[in-house]
Amino acid sequence: MRPTNGQLGRPHAVVTSPTVHRVRAVPDLKLAATNCSPEGGDLSGDAREIAAEEWTGRWRIARKECVSWQKPCDGRLKFNVDASFDPNSDETTVGIVGRDHRGLISIAANLAIDKCRDVEEAEACAIREGFKLSLDHNLMPSSIEFDCANVVTATNKPSACASRSWGVYKDIEHLRAIVSDCEFIKTNRMCNSVAHQLARIAKSDRINKVWMPPVPLFISDLCVKDSGMNWVINE
């Protein structure tokens, strides 16, 4: 009998194709203990271990999806941006990479910017800094990709935004007026790994760096990996 949604454990990272695969479930101890308790409460000790063993044997049907960084259309330029935010210090760093339809790097950067108040503001600032960098070097992006879903609506409709990051979104709106056909696109985090790694590097050394071709080998290597095929769960 196929388990209900409440009976499903958390799977290991698995696999998308049109095919459906069976994936070994990993027990969610809290979920298992709650479902096995007559009162619906948490269990502990031996009871929790018994519950875990019960759920370890179950299977889940999951679809798997193959994702990788996608090239823009011929003659177009795509920017990927990401932010690294430290909630303890509010320190924020940004990673940026621009690539053309051949996958060639036009520009890359990691920047330590002003402190932000939260993750949303940090991600919005990453978009703004990426946009500014592209225009400063006369590069007109056709799209800017990032992996934070919360900022998608705000970047596309800043006038309707009630966020406290409203000022950042207005800056983005003014920049977008210069390149009116630029799209803001939410992408999978695995397709944004180059920008993510560049942001982390800036976090460690706090030095602003901008690279034009030829870029350092480590950035080229990151882009090669970024363009490869990655298997993720398609929820």
C-alpha positions in Angstrom: 0.0 0.0 0.0 1.4 3.4 -0.9 2.1 5.6 2.1 0.2 8.8 2.7 1.9 12.2 2.8 2.0 12.0 6.6 3.9 8.7 6.3 6.7 9.9 4.0 10.2 10.3 5.4 12.8 12.8 4.1 14.6 11.2 1.1 18.3 11.4 0.3 19.2 13.7 -2.6 17.8 11.9 -5.7 16.6 12.0 -9.3 14.2 14.2 -13.2 13.6 12.7 -16.2 10.2 11.6 -17.3 10.8 8.5 -15.3 9.6 7.9 -11.8 12.1 6.2 -9.4 11.8 4.6 -6.1 13.8 6.4 -3.5 14.9 5.0 -0.1 13.3 7.1 2.7 15.3 8.6 5.6 13.4 8.7 8.8 12.2 12.1 10.1 12.5 11.2 13.8 10.2 13.9 15.1 7.5 13.1 12.4 7.8 9.4 13.0 7.6 9.8 16.8 4.6 12.1 16.5 2.7 9.8 14.2 3.4 6.7 16.3 2.3 8.3 19.6 -1.2 7.5 20.7 -1.6 11.1 21.9 0.2 12.5 18.8 3.0 14.0 21.0 6.7 13.6 20.9 8.4 10.4 22.0 11.9 9.9 23.3 14.4 7.2 24.1 13.6 3.6 23.0 10.2 4.6 21.7 11.8 7.2 19.3 14.3 4.6 18.1 11.5 2.1 17.4 9.6 4.7 15.5 12.8 5.5 13.5 13.2 1.8 12.6 9.6 1.7 11.5 10.1 4.6 9.1 13.5 3.6 7.8 11.9 0.7 5.9 9.4 2.8 4.1 9.8 4.0 0.4 8.7 7.1 -1.3 8.0 7.9 -4.9 9.9 11.0 -6.0 10.6 12.7 -9.3 14.1 13.8 -10.0 15.2 16.8 -12.0 18.5 17.4 -13.8 19.5 21.1 -13.6 22.4 23.2 -14.8 23.2 26.8 -15.7 21.5 27.6 -19.0 23.0 29.8 -21.6 21.1 32.9 -22.7 20.0 33.3 -26.3 22.5 34.2 -29.0 23.9 37.7 -28.6 22.5 38.0 -25.1 24.2 38.3 -21.7 23.1 36.7 -18.4 24.2 37.8 -15.0 24.0 35.6 -11.9 24.2 37.2 -8.5 24.1 36.0 -4.9 24.6 37.4 -1.4 26.1 36.1 1.8 24.6 37.6 4.9 25.8 37.2 8.5 22.8 37.7 10.9 25.2 38.2 13.8 27.1 41.1 12.4 24.8 42.1 9.5 27.9 42.0 7.2 27.0 41.4 3.6 29.0 40.3 0.6 28.0 39.8 -3.0 29.1 37.5 -5.8 28.5 38.4 -9.5 29.3 36.7 -12.8 28.2 37.6 -16.3 28.3 35.1 -19.2 27.3 35.3 -22.8 25.5 32.8 -25.1 28.7 30.7 -25.5 29.1 30.5 -21.8 32.2 32.8 -21.9 32.7 35.0 -18.9 32.3 38.8 -19.6 32.9 39.9 -16.0 33.0 38.5 -12.4 33.2 40.2 -9.1 33.0 39.7 -5.3 32.1 42.8 -3.2 31.8 43.6 0.5 28.9 46.1 0.7 27.2 48.1 3.4 25.6 46.1 6.2 22.0 44.9 5.5 19.2 44.3 7.9 18.1 40.8 6.7 18.5 38.2 4.0 15.9 39.8 1.7 17.7 43.2 1.7 21.1 41.4 1.1 19.7 39.5 -1.9 18.1 42.7 -3.3 21.4 44.5 -2.9 23.1 41.7 -4.8 20.8 42.4 -7.7 21.4 46.1 -7.6 25.2 45.7 -7.4 25.1 43.3 -10.3 23.0 45.6 -12.4 25.3 48.6 -11.5 28.4 46.7 -12.3 27.1 45.6 -15.7 26.2 49.2 -16.7 29.4 50.6 -15.4 31.3 48.3 -17.8 28.8 48.9 -20.7 27.4 45.4 -20.5 23.7 45.2 -21.1 22.3 42.1 -19.4 19.2 40.4 -20.9 18.5 38.7 -17.6 19.7 38.6 -14.0 19.3 35.3 -12.1 19.3 34.8 -8.4 18.1 32.0 -6.0 15.9 33.9 -3.5 12.2 33.5 -4.2 11.2 36.3 -1.8 12.6 39.0 -4.0 11.1 37.9 -7.4 7.8 39.7 -7.0 9.4 42.8 -5.4 11.9 43.3 -8.2 9.3 42.9 -10.9 6.7 45.2 -9.1 8.7 47.5 -6.8 5.9 50.1 -6.8 3.6 47.6 -5.0 6.3 46.5 -2.5 5.7 47.0 1.2 9.1 45.6 2.2 11.5 47.7 4.3 13.9 47.1 1.5 11.7 49.2 -0.7 14.5 51.8 -1.3 16.7 49.1 -2.8 13.9 47.9 -5.1 13.4 51.5 -6.3 17.1 51.7 -7.1 16.7 48.5 -9.2 13.7 50.0 -10.9 15.7 53.1 -12.0 18.5 50.9 -13.3 16.0 48.7 -15.2 14.7 51.8 -17.0 18.1 51.9 -18.8 17.8 48.2 -19.9 14.0 47.8 -20.1 14.1 44.3 -21.5 16.2 42.9 -18.7 14.4 40.0 -16.9 14.7 39.1 -13.2 14.6 35.3 -12.9 14.5 33.0 -9.9 16.8 30.0 -10.5 17.8 26.9 -8.7 20.6 27.4 -6.1 22.7 24.7 -7.9 22.5 26.9 -11.1 23.8 29.9 -9.1 26.8 28.3 -7.5 29.5 30.5 -9.1 27.9 33.7 -7.7 27.4 31.9 -4.4 31.1 30.9 -4.1 32.3 34.4 -5.1 30.1 35.9 -2.3 31.6 33.5 0.2 35.2 34.4 -0.9 34.4 38.1 -0.3 33.1 37.2 3.1 36.5 35.7 4.1 38.8 38.5 2.8 36.5 41.6 2.7 38.3 42.8 -0.4 36.4 44.1 -3.4 37.5 42.5 -6.6 36.4 42.8 -10.2 37.7 40.5 -12.9 37.5 41.1 -16.7 38.7 38.4 -19.2 40.9 36.5 -18.8 39.5 35.7 -15.3 41.4 33.6 -12.8 41.4 29.9 -13.4 39.4 29.1 -10.2 36.5 31.2 -11.6 36.7 29.4 -14.9 36.6 26.1 -13.1 33.6 27.1 -11.1 31.8 28.0 -14.3 32.6 24.7 -15.9 31.1 22.9 -12.9 28.1 25.3 -12.8 27.3 24.3 -16.4 27.4 20.6 -15.7 24.4 18.4 -14.9 23.2 18.3 -11.3 20.6 16.0 -9.9 18.1 17.4 -7.4 14.7 16.5 -6.0 11.8 18.0 -7.9 9.4 18.8 -5.1 
